[in-house]
């Protein structure tokens, strides 16, 4: 059970983190508004929707993390609901990295500005995803231990990269789990059962998975180093 002092510290750190993520999102939207005013069109406005989807797993993870810290009979059930939502929408966060595929020279705005715009959205979405995984891994660590928590993190990064492929190239969405579950299931089953027929699926999922793992390990290493610096 958390003491009032520890609860206050935890809440202040959460608010600081969330405030930084909100600021990053506002910078992205501000850049998009500048582009719209300069170009006189709404090109790239769909980035706002993608960023909104990237916020969903982070919100789910924050709620799950705080519920898990409370002493409630419904704690396990509520955490499971949040974890399910997080799992289904987690790929939407690092998915924004693949939006860089839309970067082309256009006559209505400088190329460097569009590059900055897409990188800003990609970085914000990517960081939202990593933070959400950190929170979910901490829940798993408290319940099952450190070893299984890392197995969980690596598995989610691998599945997340596969989910990104499903969204980017096969155009599936997270809500298709409810709106079109059978087609989604058979499409995934076909990809899994016949990997040699889907070399691009395997290559993308593996390589992007390694990238996500490397970035996640970098983030955790930076956090540990920061704690060491503060103690020294």
N, C-alpha and C positions, 0 to 999 in steps of 0.2 A: 504494500500500500504506500503510495507516494505521500510524503509530508507536504504541507503547504509551501514550504520554501523550494523543495525540489520540483513541485508542480509549477511554481511560478517561473523557475529557471527554464524548465522544459517548454512551457508555453511561450516564453519570450524568444527562445531560440527558434521555435517553429514559426513564430510570427516574422522574425527577421528573415528566415529562409523564404517563406512565402512572399514576403514583401519584395525580396530581390527577384523572385521569379515573375511576380506581377510587373515589376519595373522593366524587366527584360521583354515581357510581352507587350507592354505599352510602347517601348522603343520600336519594336517590330511594327506595330500598328501605326505609329507615328511616321516611320519610313514609308509605309504603304500609302498613307494619306498624302505625304509630300509627292510621291510619285504620281498619284491620281491628280493632284492639282497641277503638276507640271505637264503631264501627258494629256490631261483632259479625258481620261478614260478610266475604267475600273479593272484594267488588266492586273492579274495576280491577286484579285480580291478573294479568290478561293483559298488563299493561304490562311486567312482568318478562320475559316471553318476547320482546316487541318490543325491549326494551333489550338482551337477549342477542343477538338478531339484529343489532342495531346494532354490537355489539362485534366481530362476525365480520369485516367489511371492515377495521376498524382493526387487528385482529390479523394479518390477511393482509398489510396494507400494511407493518406493522412488520417482519414476517418477510421480505418481499420486499426491503425497504430494507436490512436487515442482510445478507441473502444477496448483494445486489448489491455490497456493500462488501467482500466476501471474494474472494480469488483462488482460484477453483475452476473446473474444466472443466465442471461441471454447473450453474454459476451461471445461465446464460441459461435453461436448461430449468426450473430450480426457480423462478426469478423469474416465468417465464411461467405456471407452475401457480398460484402465489400471486396473480398479476395476474388470472387468469381467475376465481378465487374472489372476489377483491375486486370485479371488475366485476359479477358476478352478484348480489352481496349489498350493493353500495354503496347502492342506493336504500333499503334497510332502515333506514339511519341517519337521514337527514332525514325518512323516513316518519313518525317519531314526532311531528313537528309536526302532522300531520293528525289525530292522536289527540285534539287539542283539540276536534274535532267532537263528541266524546262528553261535553263539559262541559255539564251541566244541573244545576239545583237539585234536590237530593235530600234526603229527610227524615232520612237516617241520618248525615249529616255536613254541616258548614257549607260553603256554596258557596265561600267564600274559600279554604278548605283544599283542596277539590278542584281549584280553579283553580291553587293553588300546586303541588299534586301533579303535575298534567298539564304545567304549564310546566316543572317540574324535569325530568321525563322527556323532554319535547320538546327542551329546551336541551341536555341531556346527549347525546341521540342525534344531534342536529344537529351538535354540536361533534365527536363521534366521527367523523362523516362528513367534516367539513372537514379534520380532522387526517389522516385516511387519504388524502384527495385530495392534500394537501400532500406527503406522503411519496411517493405514486405520481408526482406531477408532478416531483419532484426526480429520480427515476430516469429519467424521460423526458428531462429537461433534460440530464442527464449523457451520455445516449446520443445525442440528436438536437439538442440546443441549446435555448436559451431560447424562441425563437419558436414552435417546434413544441410545446414543453411547455405553453405557454399555450393553443394550439389544442386540445391534448389536454384540458386542464382545463375549458375552456368546453364542449367536446363532451361530456365526462363529466357535467357539471352539467345539460346539456340532456337527455341520455339518462336521467340519474337522475330528473329531474322526470317524464319519460314513464314510467319504471319505477314511480314513486310512484303515478301515475294507474292503472297496471295493477293495482297491489296494492290501492289504496284503493277504487276504483270497480268494477273488473272482477274483483277478488278472486283474482288470480294471485299465486303465491309464487315465490321464487327457485328452489326445488328442483323446480318444475314443468318446468324446462329438461330435467331427467332423467326425471321421473315422467310427464309429459304433454306432450312436446315438440311433437307435431304440432298439437294443438289450440291451444297457445300460439302457435306460428308462424303458423297461419292467422288467429288472432284479431288478432295484431299486424299481419300483412299487410293485413287488411281495414281496420284503422284507418289505416294509412299510405296505402293505395291510394285510399281514399274519405274524405279529410279533411273535405269539405263535409258529409258525413253524420254526422260526429262532431265537431261544433263545440265541445262541452265538452272533448273530448280535446285539441284544439288550444289552446283558451283556457287550460286548466289547465296544460298542459305549457309553453306559452310564458311565462305569467305567473309560474308557480312557478320556471321556469328563470331568469327575470330576477331573482327574489328570491334564489335560490341564488347567482347570479353576484355580485350586490351584496354579499351577506354574505361571500362568499369573498374578494372584493377588499378588503373592510373588514378581514378577518382578516390578509391579507398586508400591508396598509398598516400595521396596528398592529404587526405583527412588525418591519417595516422601521423604523418610528419608534422602537420599543424599542431596536433595535440602534444607531440614531443617538444616542439618549439615553445609552446606555452608553459610546459612543465620545467623547461631548462632555465 
